Every structure is written in C-alpha cells, then in structure tokens.
Amino acid sequence: MRKEYIDWLTVEQLIDRLLSILPRDYDIIMAITRGGMIPACLLSYRGRLRHLLVAVEHPPSDLDELFAKPVFSQFPADPLLKGKRVLVVDSIWSTAHSMAAVKQRIEQAGGQADLCVLHYRVAEAWSDIRPDYVAEETDAWIVYPWEPPEETRIEGTGGG
C-alpha cells in the first residue's frame, strides 16, 4: 500500500475543509484515542466548540485483535451524553469498528452521534456504515505529522 506523509499545513487544510461543512451546534466533541485527539482539539479550538471528551481505546496489538470488538478503558458516563449532540472524531476510517462502537454507546446513553474523520480509506471500507463528515478520501496509508515515521503499526489499523 502506498504511504502518504501528511504535513501540518495539510492537516490545517483538512480541518478547514471539515469546518466548512460541519454544523456548529454540537454539544460535545468526542475524540477517539489516539488518532482522533489532535484533530478533535483542532476542531474544538478553531470551531469554537468548547466541550471535549475522550474515549480511550486499547489499540489492537496483533491482527487477531484488529477485527475484535474495541475495548475502551475509559468512556464518558451516560449522563454526560444523554440528550446531547456529539461529534465523534478520529483521524482515519478503516475498519470502522471503533467508530461504530462509540456511536452505539452514545446512542444507548440517549445521545446522538455524528462521525467525522480527516481521511476515509475507500479501499478498506469494511463496514456498511460511513462517516457523516470526511475531509478527504484516499487509498493510501496515511502517516500524520504527530506520528513518528518509524512507529511500528499493524497494516490496516490506525483508527475508525
């Protein structure tokens, strides 16, 4: 798979693209760790959306875990989500396991979730659900500026 290294200027352009299409009436932005933390913070600051929560996921350590149900070591309590409109943010959409699990938990708590990513990897859209908001579609393996280039990762993982 072709690798594409994204610089900070490109990240800013992707955030601007999302801000141009996102509604501004979200009650909460929820970042999925680790990849969604920086995009969610940028959207929060630049979009003047103040309430930011984090869903801390244990990333897969091998290929068997890649397709397993996501495990969250921290997730916001139901009362924080009930009746709230939540923008869930991650860097890239691959398997959609994390995003689907977060959306389901928010809805079970009585909230409404919209899903947002910087990149939608079309070649690996392994789910029947899609993000509500996408800055850019790609077929590349994206390496963001906050990721060390030498970081060892499982091919096919990286969010969503």
C-alpha positions in Angstrom: 0.0 0.0 0.0 1.3 3.5 -0.9 2.3 5.6 2.1 1.4 9.3 2.2 3.1 11.6 4.7 0.9 14.5 5.7 2.4 17.7 7.0 0.9 20.2 9.4 -0.2 22.6 6.7 -2.2 19.8 5.1 -3.8 18.9 8.4 -4.8 22.6 8.8 -6.4 22.5 5.3 -8.3 19.3 6.2 -9.6 20.9 9.4 -10.7 23.9 7.5 -12.5 21.7 5.0 -14.3 19.9 7.8 -15.2 23.2 9.5 -16.7 24.4 6.2 -19.2 21.5 6.2 -19.8 20.8 9.9 -22.8 22.1 11.8 -21.8 24.3 14.7 -24.5 23.2 17.1 -22.7 20.2 18.7 -22.8 19.9 22.4 -19.7 17.8 22.7 -16.7 16.7 20.6 -15.5 13.2 21.5 -12.0 12.2 20.4 -11.2 8.5 19.9 -7.6 7.8 21.1 -5.1 8.0 19.9 -5.6 9.3 16.3 -8.6 11.4 17.0 -7.1 13.5 19.8 -5.3 16.1 17.7 -8.0 16.5 15.0 -10.6 16.9 17.8 -8.6 19.5 19.6 -8.1 21.5 16.4 -11.8 21.3 15.5 -12.6 22.3 19.1 -10.3 25.4 19.1 -10.9 26.5 15.5 -14.7 25.8 15.6 -15.2 27.3 19.0 -16.7 24.1 20.3 -15.7 24.0 23.9 -16.8 20.7 25.4 -14.3 17.9 24.6 -14.5 14.3 25.8 -12.2 11.3 25.2 -13.0 7.7 24.5 -9.8 5.8 25.4 -9.5 2.7 23.3 -6.9 -0.1 23.6 -5.3 -0.3 20.1 -5.0 -3.7 18.6 -1.7 -5.4 19.3 -2.0 -8.0 16.5 -4.0 -9.0 13.5 -6.4 -11.1 15.6 -7.4 -8.1 17.6 -7.9 -5.9 14.5 -11.3 -7.4 13.9 -12.3 -7.9 17.5 -14.8 -5.6 19.3 -13.0 -2.5 20.6 -12.1 -2.3 24.2 -12.4 1.1 26.0 -10.5 1.7 29.2 -12.4 5.0 29.6 -15.7 6.2 28.2 -17.8 9.2 29.3 -20.6 8.4 31.7 -24.1 8.1 30.2 -25.4 11.3 32.0 -22.8 13.3 30.1 -24.2 12.1 26.8 -27.9 11.9 27.4 -29.8 14.3 25.2 -26.5 15.6 23.7 -25.4 16.0 20.1 -21.9 14.5 19.9 -19.4 14.9 17.1 -17.1 11.8 17.2 -13.7 12.5 15.7 -10.9 10.2 14.5 -8.0 10.6 12.1 -8.8 7.9 9.6 -11.7 5.5 8.8 -10.5 2.0 8.2 -12.4 -0.9 9.7 -15.0 1.3 11.4 -15.0 -0.9 14.5 -14.1 1.9 16.9 -16.4 4.5 15.4 -19.4 2.0 15.2 -18.8 1.0 18.9 -18.6 4.6 20.0 -21.7 5.6 18.1 -23.7 2.7 19.6 -22.6 3.6 23.1 -23.6 7.2 22.7 -27.0 6.2 21.3 -27.5 3.7 24.1 -26.9 6.6 26.6 -29.5 8.7 24.8 -27.3 10.9 22.7 -27.0 11.5 19.0 -23.6 10.8 17.4 -22.2 12.1 14.1 -19.0 10.6 12.9 -16.1 12.7 11.5 -12.7 11.8 10.1 -9.8 13.5 8.3 -9.4 10.6 5.9 -11.7 7.9 4.6 -9.7 5.0 3.2 -12.1 3.8 0.5 -10.1 0.6 -0.3 -10.7 -0.6 3.3 -14.3 0.4 3.9 -15.1 -2.8 5.7 -18.4 -1.7 7.1 -21.8 -0.8 5.9 -21.7 2.5 7.8 -19.8 5.5 6.7 -18.7 8.7 8.4 -21.0 11.6 8.3 -18.2 14.1 7.6 -15.0 13.4 5.7 -12.3 15.9 4.8 -10.7 13.7 2.1 -11.0 10.2 0.6 -7.8 8.2 0.0 -6.4 4.8 -0.9 -3.1 5.5 0.8 -1.6 4.5 4.1 -1.6 8.0 5.9 1.1 9.0 8.2 0.2 12.1 10.2 2.8 14.6 11.5 2.1 13.6 15.1 3.1 10.0 14.4 6.7 9.0 14.5 7.5 7.7 10.9 9.4 4.8 12.4 6.4 3.7 14.6 5.6 0.1 14.1 1.9 -0.4 13.4 -0.2 -3.2 12.1 -1.0 -2.6 8.5 -4.7 -1.9 8.2 -5.1 -0.3 11.7 -5.0 3.3 12.6 -8.4 4.3 13.6 -12.1 4.3 12.8 
